[in-house]
Amino acid sequence: MVQYMNKLFAVLVVILTVILFSQVFLISATTELVENSWVIRKSMPTGRMSCESVAASNGMIYVIGGYAAGLSGGNDNEMYNPATDTWTTKSSMPTSRSSFGIATYQGKIYCIGGEGGSFEDGMVTGVNEVYDIATDTWETKASMTTARGNLCANLVNGKIYLIGGSKPLNWMDLTPLPNVNEVYDIASDTWSSRTPSPVAVSSYVSAVVDDKIYVISQVSESIMLTLIYDTEADLWSYGTPCPSSMFGAGIGATTGERAPVRIYVIGGNPTFDRVSVYDPNVDTWTWGAVMLTGRYALSVAVRDDVLYAFGGAGADDHNELYVPLGYNTSALPSGSTVAPLPSDNETGYTVGILVAIIVVIAVVGVAITIVLRGKKTKSANLTLQRTLLQTTRIITVLVTKTLRKILFLNTTTNATSNYIRYSLFYP
């Protein structure tokens, strides 16, 4: 019996050692950017959903507004520095709101429309407030003609296009989905109307590629649309629909400088962690690596062809970086805008934890072996077997927690490792 238990324990130690050190190897091997992978970055100071974010010309990303704790509209303005992975609180937006349009132009950030008040009342506004990055101050410009929320702002040649959106339904206004295409001229501080989309859209996502606006929308439970607006010709056309449900998703487009020109639709309800990738050159879709933390009502910003996903329902303070398909790390200049991934110190710290666990396993094994050799009764052996089983369970919990720390906090990941991660910890 003693020999059998010794062999069993030896096999257990060997298996756990191999697993643990294989994870250490993964950490050491993933301290550089890897295409089609995700990395956790420092969390937002203020967790929220339905916030808006934009990458500005100063190299920073600004995350503004959104529903904070208690589902009330917020006015927080927090600046993220991708180069140092740090956050700084800036001057708050004058009007608290969420689900508004956001765009940046010549050192200023334009926040237009949106939902104000609480999550339940759904009141909308047409306010147009502009944040000056250099002076950390706000000013009010001409309001949007049709007040509404759940829309996007798209900057093309000094003009901001706000398409569709929604507003509360009441007996005096039976048009909850105003099918409008309103354009704000930054230079003259005036509004004009252009041809509306062929289908009314709300809670959509959109991106600009080559002066065309790609509106990607889910108009029903099973119907997705890709609408393409040519801003020069003022004409609409249809593209291939997104293959995945994407209500409340985030969106970002790569420029071709460091990654191929693509549009990334990230998260959304009910797929949550799905990444759908659209090639506007050939009008086709493919898949990217699933998110580390699935969610909807998130915001996405793009800096140097790297995508950052902020906040969202169920992950309101999360900040995760996505390295897109075909990303060229050799194109990164010195002084990259992406903060270093987990350092050697962090890796060494994790190695220390793993070594400590293995030492504990070895000590417990030696102690049990010594006791077993000194016991001859059947009842004593049964008691020791139960003790060994309980000890193994405790060790398994410790190992699992350590692996979760590694997989969730310290490494990049791809679709395969995500599948393994969810299979292990969320069966």
Number of C-alpha atoms within 10 A of each C-alpha: 8 16 11 9 16 16 11 11 21 13 12 13 16 11 11 18 16 10 12 21 14 12 19 17 12 15 23 18 11 16 17 13 19 20 21 19 22 26 24 22 21 16 19 20 14 18 21 32 29 31 30 27 27 22 22 21 14 11 14 18 21 23 26 27 28 34 30 22 13 9 14 19 27 27 22 27 21 20 22 22 17 22 14 12 16 15 18 12 14 15 17 18 20 16 20 20 32 32 29 31 25 26 22 22 16 11 12 19 21 23 26 30 31 33 29 26 19 18 16 8 11 20 17 23 22 19 21 21 20 21 22 16 20 9 9 11 15 18 12 13 15 16 18 20 17 20 19 31 29 24 25 27 26 22 20 17 10 13 18 24 24 25 28 25 28 24 23 16 12 9 6 6 9 11 13 14 17 19 19 19 17 21 21 24 15 17 8 8 11 14 17 12 13 14 15 19 19 12 12 16 26 25 22 24 25 25 23 20 16 10 15 20 21 23 21 27 26 22 17 10 10 9 13 19 20 21 21 21 21 14 17 9 8 11 15 17 12 14 16 16 18 21 17 21 23 28 25 28 31 28 26 25 27 24 17 13 13 18 21 17 19 22 23 27 26 31 31 24 18 17 18 22 20 24 24 22 23 23 15 18 9 9 12 14 19 12 17 22 23 26 24 25 19 21 28 26 28 29 28 26 23 21 20 17 23 22 23 28 26 29 29 29 20 15 19 25 19 23 23 20 24 27 23 26 20 14 21 17 14 7 11 14 8 6 8 12 18 17 14 14 18 20 13 12 9 14 17 14 11 20 18 12 15 22 14 12 19 19 13 13 19 15 12 15 19 14 10 19 17 11 13 20 12 9 13 10 9 9 10 14 17 11 11 17 15 12 13 17 12 12 15 17 12 12 17 13 12 15 19 15 13 18 21 15 13 19 20 17 14 23 22 30 25 18 18 10 16 21 12 13 18 11 10 12 11 7 7
